[in-house]
Amino acid sequence: MLGESTAPEIGISQRKTYFLLRALCKEAYVVPEKLEKNEFVVGRAHLLRPIVFHDGRLVQKPTPLRTLLTVVWFPIGFLLACLRIAAGSLLPMPFVAPALCLLGVRIHVKGNPPSASSSGFLFVCSHRTLLDPIFLSAALRRPVPTLTYSVSRLSELLSPITTVRLSRNGATDVATICRLLASGDLAICPEGTTCREPFLLRFSSLFAELTDDIVPVAMENRMGMFHGTTARG
């Protein structure tokens, strides 16, 4: 979902660069320096909310009936997944969204997406699933290359859009981003990993130093039984 810019919730550390973000946030949590250095253990009484470990794919509790339906659905779901991958990989991008809609994937766009420009926009996305840049391209109806951190070679091979690996070396990554922006649009998920919680993870601010043509994109996904990806953050 391509949304208008809204004030996010974000955790802020003691680094000076992060204090500039306070005015843009609904809530700001300052992390003590001794906590960042692992010298202080936070007890449950001091937590803002219970800790939830969600490194899994199940959306709903697997009751006996749902488990049975999952087993029965598996062959159909596998075939449907292959059709969706084929539609996303083989069709021109303007036809991807209508084709996915026929296959049960609905993409809703809120806001006014910018038109293609020779100078290039940097689309900065919240990170829900590994497919976020593909859904962004489908919403824009044009392929937008994306920067990746650690996706598999198989995912890169199946991707209908260009993927460019970051080296995690500042100077090298700056040169790569500037080169890609000079040739057109670019998408990036600065959180570096997927998160299903209603807030942003701490992210790199490197992108904000390289261009003024930044388009914030709020991604949200709704699943029936399985999440599109695991969450490691």
Secondary structure as UniProt FT lines:
FT   STRAND          10..12
FT   HELIX           16..19
FT   TURN            20..21
FT   HELIX           22..24
FT   STRAND          28..30
FT   HELIX           33..36
FT   TURN            37..38
FT   HELIX           44..46
FT   HELIX           64..90
FT   HELIX           93..102
FT   TURN            103..104
FT   STRAND          122..125
FT   TURN            130..131
FT   HELIX           132..140
FT   STRAND          146..148
FT   HELIX           153..158
FT   STRAND          163..165
FT   HELIX           170..183
FT   STRAND          186..188
FT   TURN            190..191
FT   HELIX           206..209
FT   STRAND          214..217
//
